[in-house]
Amino acid sequence: MPPLIAEAYGLSEREKQILDGLLRGFSTKELALSLRISTYTVQDHLKSIFVKTGVTSRRELIWAVILSLQRTIGCINETCQSFLSYISDITPGLIYNVLRNLT
């Protein structure tokens, strides 16, 4: 997760880890196993992230990250806009790799 985006939303360290895994395409169960916490705790962290970012779903959260990145890197030309729209419709793992390469 790009640090500036996580800081802009005031995410805790654990919330950053959850979001990072989410952007990698991890399921709730995979997040729980990788962080050695229960699936209920993952869900609680996700709810907190949703509140802080003003979204109601994982898909909206990924889109919010993309839009934040867009603002951060100053992506204003049509090619960049088209690219960000395209990646919002593809797999989360690929979105994670794109975000890592852009920051």
N, C-alpha and C positions, 0 to 999 in steps of 0.2 A: 504494500500500500504506500503510495507516495506520501512522505511525511507531512508536507504542507496541507494536504487534503485532510488527513487524520487530525491534525492540529486545528484546522479551521472548524471542525465539528466538535472538538473537545473530547475526542475518544480516549478512553483509558487504554493502558497497555494491553489488557486482555481483549478489549473490544477491537483494538488494532489487529491482534492475532486472529480473532474471529473473522474480521473483514478480509484480512489477507487470505485466509483459507477459503472464504466464500468466493473471492475473486479467482482463486485457483480451481474453483468448481467442486469443492468438497461438499459432501452432504452433511447434515446435522450429525449423523453417526460418525462419519469420518473426522469431523471437527472434534467431536467429543473424544474419540480415541487418540487423535494426534496431540490434544492438549491435556489428556488425562483428567477430563471432567465429565460429568454426566450430560446426557442429551438435554435434560431439563435446564441445566446451567447454560448450555449453548443457546437454548431458546430464550432464556432470560437475557443473555447478553445481546442477542439479536433484537429483542424488543427494545432494549435500551438504545441500541444503535439506530433503530427505526425512529424512535422518539427524537433523538439528537439530530438526525438528518432530515426529519420531516417526511419520511416515506412509510409505506405500509406493506411492502413486499421485498423479497430479495431482488426481483427484477428491477423494481424502482430504485433500490439501493445501488445496484450496479450502474444504472443510468445516471444517478446522482453523482457517482464517482466520476463517470465519464464527463459529465457537464462541468464538474469542478476542475477536472484536468484541462478541459477545453479553456476555461477561464484562466487557469494558472499559466498555461503555455501560450495564451493569446491566439488561439486558433480561430481566425476570423475569415479566412478565405474559403471559397466554395469547395475546393478539393478537400481541405481539412474537415469541413462540416460534413461532407458526404462520407468521408472515411469514418468519422465518429458515429454517424448514423448507421453505417454498415456494421461496425463492430458491436453495436448494441444488440444486434440480432443474431450474433454467433455465439459459440460456446464460451462459458466463463473462463475456462483455462486459457483460451486464446486471448481474451480480454486482459487477463492477468499479464501475459507475456507482452502484449502491446503496451500496457501501462508501464511495465518495468523498463521497456526500451525507450519510452518517451520521456522518462524522468531521470 
